Amino acid sequence: MDGVVVIQVKKELDVNLRQLYSNLLLFVTLYLITHGIFFQLSISFDEEYSVVNKSNTLCNMKSAYLYVRVSTDEQKRKGYSLPEQEDKLLKYCKYYDIEVKGIYREDYSAKNFNRPEWNRLFSEIKKKSSGEDKNILFVKWDRFSRNIEYAYEMIGKLRRYKTTAKAIDQPIDFSVPESTVMLAVYLAVPEAENTRRAQNTANGIRRAKLMGRHPSKAPLGFINLTSTDGKKAIAPKEPEAEIIKWAFYQVAKNDHKITEIMKIAHDKGLICSRSHFFRILHNPVYCGLIPIKLDSSEEKVVKGLHEPLISESLFKQVQSVINTKRRTTAKRNDLQSLFFLRGFLTCPVCDRKLGGSVSKGRSKKYPYYHCRDGCKTRIDALFLNDCYQNKLQRLILSNNTVELFKNILEDQNIKTQKASYLYAQKVLERKIKEEGVTLSRGRKLFIAGILKIDDYNELKKENQVSTKNLKKEARDIVVKLKAIDKKN
């Protein structure tokens, strides 16, 4: 459970009492964390009513650099935290007559110090390493770092350049030796909170997988969806899904190299790297199974709720081809490409079909077409292949033959294009039907009182826009099909 509790204290409080209250709240925070509860506890001191000692160690500074940070771009866009932090720091500096030498606004995670604005600030500190002491002000220590190891390392680096990092809401008096204990606690709490949230996220993903859902990014050929109850799911995405099905079937046949199948799939529209293609062939999600890591060594699979692209039997067959038969297939294909005239050549001595094989010499291998069963006919394969190819290049097709080939290819292209349009038409019809089912379900949930009126209206609006676009695409395909029929 996460939450924010702000305690506002007014009236006369000096700085020592402020630190006492801050320390008290810090120990309360530690107690809650040990019980799995995360609250952001802070005291807000009303400056209009507070009377403080301006000679306090934290406030005894002439100038400072201001550092404000949020964790994500989304927080930055929404205006969350950054303006509030900056406003608070500026008021603090104005009240204590501190000169602001620069404001550095960050939107990076605090897991480490590899952040653009922090690097810029640190470079500025190093340029002015000589002279008076320098200060960096931020609101809380979790704005500085969420990793205690990196935080201490950076504090040491800053000290070498006569610079002190200070949090105005969690003041630390570095002249007091015991204050290092409080600093350790301030730095450890954000790290513990990060670790706990990461662990909770991992457990949530694991629970979703055990239920058969795929909560993370959808693999190629699928698309991420969110159901009406807010649960994540995946569904096939065309045309990638159909191409991946084709690739699995081709690999299972074991007639071609996997790299050749990958190139053809790429030409069909499956854009991925070689390593990604092999990960696809090894991924059980495509046959409807969800892999789950139980620990570092053990892994299990559960039946997924999503629609599989292939059957489990086909997936197992592909794994068998990849793991045991791929090298043999590749070798056979290499021989076929080298002796492509085998089966067409006849022996000039005994009229039998010539075979082909490779003979090993002292330094390299020599390919030959040869006869068998005692016949000593043997011809250099490379020489004969070159002669055949040279002869082919001299052949010229007649004009009538060229025209015939053009008509055949054009007819084939039209058939292929028409088949593609018909397939797209079926896909669009299915999507239009799904949109109708989604709206029907939303209507039932609204009538049952589960879905609010605003949510239902938003769902209905999105559904109508999506259905309108799908119907427009379907009409366009009908026009294209009519044009093909008219041309024929």
N, C-alpha and C positions, 0 to 999 in steps of 0.2 A: 504494500500500500504506500503511495506517495502523497505528499501534501506539503503545504507551506503554512507555517505559523509565524506570524509577526507580532511581537509584543512591543507596544509603543509606550515609552516611559517619558513623562514630562517632568517639569519642575526641576529643582536644584539637584543636579548630580555632577560630581567632579569626574575627572577622567579615570581615577582609580576605581570608583564605583562602577563606571561603565565597563571596565575590564573585568571586574568581579562578576557582573551580570553575564557578560559574554562567556566567561569560563564556566559559570554555572550551567548555562544553556548548552555549552559544548558537551559537558558530561551527561546531560539529559539526552542529547543526540546520540552519544555512544551507547547509552543504555537501550534506546529504541532500535538502533542498528543491530545490536546483539539479538534482538527479538524479531528481526526481519522486517522492521517498520522504518521507512525512510521519511523523515520530515525535515524540511529546510527551516531551521529555527533561527531567528534573528531578532535583535532589538532595534527598534527605530527610535532614535532620540530626537525629540522636537527641538530644533536649534533656537526657535523663537523663545523658548522658556528655559533652556539649559544654561547653566553658568559653569564654565570650564576653566581650567587653569591653562593658559596659553603657553606656559613655560614647560609643559609636559614634554617628555623625550620624543614622542611620536610627532608632536606638532612643532618641535624646535627645528625647523628647516626653512631655508630661504626660497628654494625652488624645487620643482619635481617634474618628472615625466608622468603622464597619465596613461594607463593601459586598461582598456576595456575589451572584453572577449565574450563571444557566444559560441556555441558548439556547431551550429549548422547554418547553411545558407537560408533555410526556411525561417529560422528565428530572425535572421538579419532582415529578410524581406518583410516580415510581419512587424518589425520594429520592436521585437521582444528583447528586453534587457539592455541592449546597447545604449539607447538614449537615456534610460533610467540610470545606468551606471555612470555615464558621462556627466549627467546633470548633478548627481550626488557628489562626484569627485570635484566638480567645478565649485559647487557651494562650499564644500569643505575647504578648498584652497582659498576661496574668497574670504571665508570667516577667519582663517588663520594667516592671512596675508602671504600666501605662498605663490610664487611666480610659476606659471605653467609654461614649461619650455617646449611642450609638444604633446599631442594627443594621438595615440595609436589604437586604431579600432581593428579588432581581429574577429574572424568568423571561422576559426579552425578548432579542432579538438585539442584538448589539453593533455593528451596521453604522452606527448613528448614536446620538445621545444623547436621542432622543425616547422615553424610557422612563419609566413612571409613578414607580417608586421613586427613580430617579436625579433626576427633576424635584423630587420631594419632598425629597430630600437637598440638592439645590442651593438650593432655597428656604430651607431651614433655615440653610445656610451664609450666604446673603445677609442673613437676619435678624440674624445675629450677626457682621456685617462688621467691627465695631470690636472693640478689645481684643486678646487674645493670639492667637498664630498657631494655626491649625486644621489638622488632618490627616485624610486619608481613607485607610484601609488596605484593601487587597485582597490576594489571594494572588499572582496573576500579572497582567501587563499586558494579557493577552488578556481578563481579566475586566473591565477598564476600557474597552477599545475594540478593535475589529478594523478600524478605519479610521484610518490615520496622519494624514490631513488633519484629520478631526474631533477626533482625540485632542489634537493640538497646539493647536487652537483652544480646546478645553475647558481644557487646562492653563493657557493664558493667562488665561482667565476666572477660574479658581480663584485664580491669583496676585493678581488685582485685589482679591480678598476675603481675602487673607492665608491662603490654604489650599494645602496641598501634597498631591498624590496620590502614594502610595507602595505598592510591591509587596513583600511580605516575602520571597518566593522569588526575586525578581529585583531586588535592591536597587540603587538609583541614588543616588549622592552628588551632588546638584545644585550643591554648592559647587565641584566640580571641573569645569572647562570641558569636558574630554574625555568626561565622562559623557553628554553629549548625544548622542554617537555611539552609545553603547550603548543609550540610550533609543530612538533611531531604529530600531535593529535589533530591539529588543524589540517595538516597535509594528508594524514592517514584516512580521515573520514571520507573525503571525496573519492579516494582510490577504492576504499571498501564499498562505497555506494556504486561505483562503476562496475566493480567485479560482481556484486550481487545482481545488478540489473542485467549484466551480460549472461550470468548463469540462469536467471529467470527466463530470459529470451531463448536461450538454448534449450531449456526444459520445455518451454512452450512449443518450440519447433518440433522437438522430439515427440511430444504428446500428439501433435497434429499428424505427424507421420505414422504413429502407431494406430491412429484412427483411419489411415488410408488416404489422407490428404497430402498435397504437395504445396507447402506454404511458402517456399522460396521461389526464386526466379525460374520461370518455366524454361525447360530445355528447348532447343531449336525444333520447330515443328508443332509446338504448343503455344498457347497464349494464356496469360494470367487472367483470372476472372474472380469477382467477388459476388457471392450469392446474396440473396435478400436478407439473410440472417447475419451477414458480415463475415462469413467464413471464406477463406481463400480456396481456390480450385484452379485446375488447368483444363483446357480443352484443345482439340486439334486445330491447327491453323493452316489453311491452304495458301499457296500451293506447296509449301515446304513439307507438310505431312504426307502428301501423296508421293512426293519425290523420295522421301525417306523410306516409305513402304517399298517402293520400287528398288531402292538400293539394298534393302534387307533381302528381298527375293533374289536379286542378282548375285549377291554374295553367297547365299545358300546354294545356288546352282553350281558354284565353283567352276565356272567356265572361263572367267576372266580374272585378271589381276585386280586386287582391290583398288589400286591407284587408278586403273583405267575406269573402273566403276565410279570412282570419286570424280574424275574429270567429266564423265558424261552427266553425272548428277549436277555438277557445277554449271554445265551448259544448259541444263534444264531449269536452273534457277536456284539451286541450293548453294548459298554463299557461305563457305566456312573453310578453315584451314585444314591441312592434312591431319594434324593431331586432333582437332575438333571432330573430324569425320570418324576417326577411330574411336573417340570417346562416345560418339553416338552409337556405334555398333556394339559397344560394351555396356551401354546404359540400359538397365532393366525397366526403366520408366516407360519405354516404348512398348513393352509387352504387358503393361498394366501393373507392374510391381514397384513398390517404394522401398529403396534400401535404407536401413537404419543402423547406425553405429551404436552398439551397446557400450563398448569400451574401446580401448586402443587397439585391441586385437580381434574382437568378436563383432560380427555384423550379421544382421538378419534382414529378410525381406517380407513385406506384408502386401496383401492384395489392395491395390489402390482403388479409389472411388472414381478416377477419371477414365475416359474412354481410351482403350489401348489402340495403337496403330497396327500392331502385329500380334500374332498368337505367341504363347509361351514356347510351344514346340518349335516354331520358326526361329525364335530368339536363341534357343539352345542349339539348333542346327547351325546357326551363324557362328556361335561361340566355338563350336567344334571345328568349323572350317578355318576360322581365324587362328586357333591354337594348334591345330595338327596338320592341316592340309595346305596351308598357304605356300610353304616353300616348294612343295612338289609341284603345285600348280604353276608357280612362277617359272620353275625350271622347264616344264613342258611347254609353256608359252614361248620361252626364249628359243627352244629348239624349233618350234613351229615357224617362228619368224625367220630363223636362219635357213631352214630347209623348206621354204614355201613351195618349191616345185616337186617335192616328194609326193609320189602317187600319180604324177602326170608324166614323168619321164620313163622311157623304156630302154632297156639295155640294147645297144647296137649289135651285140653278139648273140644273146639268147632270147631277146624280146620279152624279158620279164621286167616288172616294175622295179625301178631303182629306189633304194632306201637312202638314208642319210645318217651320218654319225661323225663324231669328232675324234681325231687321232692325236695322242699326246706326243709332242716332240721333246727335244732336250730343253728348249727355252720357252716354247709356247704351244698352243693347240691349233690343229689344222682341220677344218671341216671338209668332208668329202661326200659326194653322191656315189654310191657303190652298189654293185650287184651282190648276190649271195650264193651259197651252196656250190662253192668251188669256182665260180666265175670270177675272174680277176679284174673286171671292168671297174675303174675308179676315176672320177672326174672332180677336179677342184670346185667346190661348191661356190666360193666367192667369185671365181672366174665365170662360171656358168650363169650365176645370178645376174652379174653385170651384163653379160651378152644378152640375156633375156630382156632386161630392162631397156637396153639400148635399142633392141628390136621393137619393143613396144612404143618407144618414143618416135619411131619413124612412121608408125601407123597413123593414118589420117581418116577421120570419119567422114562419110559422105554427107551432103547437105540434108538429104531426106532423113538420115539417121539422127543427125543433130536436132532436126525439127521434131522427130518422134520423141527423143529424150526430153526435150523442152516440154512437150505436151504431157508426158508421163509425170515429170517432176511437178508441173503446175497443178495437175489433177491431184497428186499426192499432197501437195501443200494445202490445197483447198480442203481436202478431207481432214487433214490434221487440224487446220484452223477451225473447221466446223465442229470437230470432236471437242476441241478446247472450249468453244463457246457453249456447247451443250452441257459440258461438265460444269462450267461457271454458272450456267442457268440453274442447274440442280442445286448447287451450293447456295445460290441466292434464295431459291425457294425454301430451302431448309432454314436459312437464317431468318427469313420473314416469318416463318412458322414459329421459330424460337422466340422472336420478339413478341408475337401474339400470346404465346404461353407465359412469358415473363409478365406481361401486362395483366393477364388473367390472374396469375398468382398474387401480384401486387394488389389487385382489386379485392381478392378474397381476404388478404391480410388486413386491408383497410376496413373492410366490413366487419372483420372479427375484432377490430380495435387494436391490433398489434402494430400496424403501420399508421403513423400520424398523417394528418391531412397535407402538411407541407411536403413530407417525404413522398407521399403518393403522387402529389401534383408534379413534383420534380421528376419522379420515375416516369410518369405518364408523358411529360414533355420530352424527356430524352428518348422515350420509346417511339413517340410520333416522329421525331426528327430522324431517328435511325431507320425506321420503317419507310419513311418517305425517300431517303437516299437509296435504300436497297431496291425499292420499286423502280426508281429512276434507272439504276444500273440494269435491272432486269429488262426494262423497256428498250434500253440501248442495245442489249444483246439480241433481243427479238428483231430489231431493225437490221443488225448485222447479219443474222441468219437469213432473213428475207433477201438481203442483197446477194448473199452467196447462192441461194437457190435460184434467184433471177439470172445470175451470171451463168450458172450451169444450163 
